[in-house]
Amino acid sequence: MKAPLTRFYCMSKECGFEETTHKLKEGIPCPKCKGPVLSQRVEKGEINNERTNSHNS
Protein backbone atom coordinates (compact mmCIF):
# COMPACT_ATOMS: atom_id res chain seq x y z
CA MET A 1 0.00 0.00 0.00
CA LYS A 2 1.24 3.49 -0.85
CA ALA A 3 1.97 6.09 1.78
CA PRO A 4 -0.50 8.99 1.80
CA LEU A 5 0.10 11.78 -0.71
CA THR A 6 2.16 14.40 1.12
CA ARG A 7 3.48 17.84 0.18
CA PHE A 8 6.97 18.64 1.48
CA TYR A 9 8.11 22.27 1.45
CA CYS A 10 11.00 24.34 2.81
CA MET A 11 10.35 26.68 5.76
CA SER A 12 12.42 29.36 4.03
CA LYS A 13 10.16 31.36 1.71
CA GLU A 14 13.20 32.53 -0.30
CA CYS A 15 14.15 28.92 -1.12
CA GLY A 16 10.84 27.87 -2.68
CA PHE A 17 11.45 24.09 -2.57
CA GLU A 18 8.22 22.09 -2.80
CA GLU A 19 7.53 18.47 -3.71
CA THR A 20 4.35 16.36 -3.61
CA THR A 21 4.93 12.62 -3.41
CA HIS A 22 3.80 9.31 -1.92
CA LYS A 23 7.35 8.59 -0.70
CA LEU A 24 8.17 8.95 2.99
CA LYS A 25 10.62 11.81 3.41
CA GLU A 26 10.09 12.81 7.04
CA GLY A 27 13.10 14.40 8.70
CA ILE A 28 15.05 15.22 5.54
CA PRO A 29 16.79 18.60 5.14
CA CYS A 30 15.89 20.82 2.20
CA PRO A 31 17.89 19.70 -0.87
CA LYS A 32 18.35 23.34 -1.99
CA CYS A 33 19.29 25.23 1.20
CA LYS A 34 19.70 22.42 3.79
CA GLY A 35 17.09 24.09 6.01
CA PRO A 36 14.15 22.40 7.76
CA VAL A 37 11.34 20.87 5.67
CA LEU A 38 7.68 20.79 6.69
CA SER A 39 5.09 18.32 5.49
CA GLN A 40 1.35 18.47 4.88
CA ARG A 41 -0.94 15.62 3.86
CA VAL A 42 -2.73 16.37 0.59
CA GLU A 43 -6.33 15.36 -0.10
CA LYS A 44 -7.16 14.10 -3.61
CA GLY A 45 -9.16 17.20 -4.59
CA GLU A 46 -6.46 19.62 -3.41
CA ILE A 47 -3.81 18.51 -5.90
CA ASN A 48 -6.23 18.85 -8.83
CA ASN A 49 -7.25 22.34 -7.65
CA GLU A 50 -3.60 23.43 -7.39
CA ARG A 51 -2.92 22.31 -10.98
CA THR A 52 -6.05 24.06 -12.26
CA ASN A 53 -5.24 27.29 -10.41
CA SER A 54 -1.64 27.37 -11.69
CA HIS A 55 -2.87 27.09 -15.29
CA ASN A 56 -5.37 29.92 -14.81
CA SER A 57 -2.77 32.46 -13.63
Phi and psi in degrees as GROMACS dihedral restraints (atoms count N, CA, C in turn):
[ dihedral_restraints ]
;  ai    aj    ak    al  type     phi  dphi    fc
    3     4     5     6     1   -72.6    20    10
    4     5     6     7     1   152.9    20    10
    6     7     8     9     1   -71.6    20    10
    7     8     9    10     1   157.3    20    10
    9    10    11    12     1   -63.6    20    10
   10    11    12    13     1   150.0    20    10
   12    13    14    15     1   -65.5    20    10
   13    14    15    16     1   124.1    20    10
   15    16    17    18     1  -132.1    20    10
   16    17    18    19     1   141.0    20    10
   18    19    20    21     1  -101.3    20    10
   19    20    21    22     1   125.3    20    10
   21    22    23    24     1  -108.8    20    10
   22    23    24    25     1   132.9    20    10
   24    25    26    27     1  -146.5    20    10
   25    26    27    28     1   150.3    20    10
   27    28    29    30     1   -75.2    20    10
   28    29    30    31     1   142.5    20    10
   30    31    32    33     1   -68.7    20    10
   31    32    33    34     1   -26.7    20    10
   33    34    35    36     1   -78.2    20    10
   34    35    36    37     1   117.5    20    10
   36    37    38    39     1   -66.9    20    10
   37    38    39    40     1   -27.6    20    10
   39    40    41    42     1   -70.1    20    10
   40    41    42    43     1   -30.2    20    10
   42    43    44    45     1   -69.3    20    10
   43    44    45    46     1   -55.1    20    10
   45    46    47    48     1    82.7    20    10
   46    47    48    49     1     7.5    20    10
   48    49    50    51     1   -65.5    20    10
   49    50    51    52     1   133.7    20    10
   51    52    53    54     1  -154.2    20    10
   52    53    54    55     1   136.4    20    10
   54    55    56    57     1  -146.6    20    10
   55    56    57    58     1   136.1    20    10
   57    58    59    60     1  -114.6    20    10
   58    59    60    61     1   123.5    20    10
   60    61    62    63     1  -155.2    20    10
   61    62    63    64     1   164.6    20    10
   63    64    65    66     1   -90.6    20    10
   64    65    66    67     1   -10.0    20    10
   66    67    68    69     1   -73.2    20    10
   67    68    69    70     1   148.1    20    10
   69    70    71    72     1   -82.8    20    10
   70    71    72    73     1   119.8    20    10
   72    73    74    75     1  -132.2    20    10
   73    74    75    76     1    28.0    20    10
   75    76    77    78     1   -63.2    20    10
   76    77    78    79     1   136.7    20    10
   78    79    80    81     1    83.2    20    10
   79    80    81    82     1     5.4    20    10
   81    82    83    84     1   -83.4    20    10
   82    83    84    85     1   149.1    20    10
   84    85    86    87     1   -80.0    20    10
   85    86    87    88     1   160.7    20    10
   87    88    89    90     1   -62.4    20    10
   88    89    90    91     1   130.1    20    10
   90    91    92    93     1   -68.6    20    10
   91    92    93    94     1   -20.1    20    10
   93    94    95    96     1   -87.0    20    10
   94    95    96    97     1   -52.1    20    10
   96    97    98    99     1  -116.5    20    10
   97    98    99   100     1    -0.9    20    10
   99   100   101   102     1    66.0    20    10
  100   101   102   103     1    16.3    20    10
  102   103   104   105     1   -84.4    20    10
  103   104   105   106     1  -179.4    20    10
  105   106   107   108     1   -71.8    20    10
  106   107   108   109     1   146.8    20    10
  108   109   110   111     1  -115.7    20    10
  109   110   111   112     1   134.2    20    10
  111   112   113   114     1  -101.7    20    10
  112   113   114   115     1   160.1    20    10
  114   115   116   117     1  -131.6    20    10
  115   116   117   118     1   153.3    20    10
  117   118   119   120     1  -147.8    20    10
  118   119   120   121     1   126.1    20    10
  120   121   122   123     1   -69.0    20    10
  121   122   123   124     1   138.1    20    10
  123   124   125   126     1  -108.4    20    10
  124   125   126   127     1   131.3    20    10
  126   127   128   129     1   -83.1    20    10
  127   128   129   130     1   156.7    20    10
  129   130   131   132     1   -56.3    20    10
  130   131   132   133     1   -42.7    20    10
  132   133   134   135     1   -69.5    20    10
  133   134   135   136     1   -27.9    20    10
  135   136   137   138     1   -65.6    20    10
  136   137   138   139     1   -42.8    20    10
  138   139   140   141     1   -66.4    20    10
  139   140   141   142     1   -37.3    20    10
  141   142   143   144     1   -67.7    20    10
  142   143   144   145     1   -38.4    20    10
  144   145   146   147     1   -66.1    20    10
  145   146   147   148     1   -39.2    20    10
  147   148   149   150     1   -62.1    20    10
  148   149   150   151     1   -43.0    20    10
  150   151   152   153     1   -65.9    20    10
  151   152   153   154     1   -41.1    20    10
  153   154   155   156     1   -65.2    20    10
  154   155   156   157     1   -45.1    20    10
  156   157   158   159     1   -65.3    20    10
  157   158   159   160     1   -36.0    20    10
  159   160   161   162     1   -69.7    20    10
  160   161   162   163     1   -30.3    20    10
  162   163   164   165     1   -76.4    20    10
  163   164   165   166     1   -26.1    20    10
  165   166   167   168     1   -79.4    20    10
  166   167   168   169     1   -17.4    20    10
